[in-house]
Amino acid sequence: MNKEILRLAVPNILSNISVPLLSSVDTILMGSLSGLHIGAVGLGAMIFNFVYWNFGFLRMGTTGITAQAYGSENRSDIVHTLGRALLIAGILSLLILLLQVPFESAALTLMNVAPEQVDLVRTYFYIRIWGAPAALGMYAMLGWFFGMQNAVYPLLLTILINGINILVSWYLVAYQGMEIAGVAYGTVIAQYCGLAGAFALFLFKYGDYLRDFKQTALTRTEELGKFLRINRDIFLRTVALTLTFTFFYSQSSEEGALILAANTILMQFFNWMSYGVDGFAFAAESLVGKYAGKKNESDTRRAIKLSFGWGMAFALFYTLFFFFFGNALLRLFTDQTDVIGAATPYLWWIIFIPLVSVPSFIWDGVFIGLTASAAMRNSMIIATAGFFAAFFLLEPGYANHGLWAAMYVYVILRGVVQWAMFERKGTALT
């Protein structure tokens, strides 16, 4: 079982770590310009996290359903799950593009964008929005590959996307002087290259599954209803998650450009940790889903237990790494002494956050594998309510420290509530 976990987790860790590497490079590129640019790229990226994370069900729901179909060896369900995911991705992408103007207006208001940053954020938004079809299509493809117990293809695709993104962004910013527009164009170009690569890999290894594909099966009431129900719950769960992080950035902006820049950099640390540990959460999704599909209770529970062991070991590694190298990392992200000075007092919050947040990441993987979407939704709503309660209680007296304390309450509640749910219902969770 440990070999299976590592076979899936190691490629996921490598690919996941490259995701915050991309946003870190964007931050570094903007960090050489000004604190306003750092904050603007953080806000712009968060807007798209809000848009795209809310459609993350296309990956998570597809992984859980595909993994269970893989475990039960149902070829028809396997290929039609991908078809349904891509169909919904296409419809949602069209809606995003049609509604981009009200999206932009609402985002600027919701994110509390300062007047001096509006033009920078707006420029970033209207370029990045055209990557929506590729971004959502990749969610569907990656989720399907994970469900098929294939972590190598997502690794190859992530390296391709992020490599192109970094190179193109660096060239456009450093050599063409395009500033924040160069970062946005680099991302869009890379997204479409990645989707083309995903289709090519699918045809190369899984092309024979197309023989089991029937267009009329995509809209069968029972299967489509299950797919939509699971994805509805994950969508609501993700709305609550993105609301929390959007409010975090919005409140950071409310406290001034310097605190926004400091929190943007510190959240890069959190992203590095979360994407790394998510490798084991993704492994849990694939394995728990496979063994649940096989109706193998003992191996399902064993996969859960060992995934937690590996995840917590990584959490300890990140805590030690941030403890010894946190100050050096701050200087890597920016050479602005005022931003470094503003971030340093809050570094302790980042040092210990891996130990308290990792259980919630692993539980997410377990719940996705079990397709326990309603339980995921409910636990996230409870944690989000706890975040806002803690913020409004603590922030008036402790300012940005109160905001970080509320984030701790949020991640701890997520893990505790999910643990309590599993203790009560076990693998029968829905």
Order of alpha helices (4+ residues) and beta strands (2+ residues): alpha-alpha-alpha-alpha-alpha-alpha-alpha-alpha-alpha-alpha-alpha-alpha-alpha-alpha-alpha
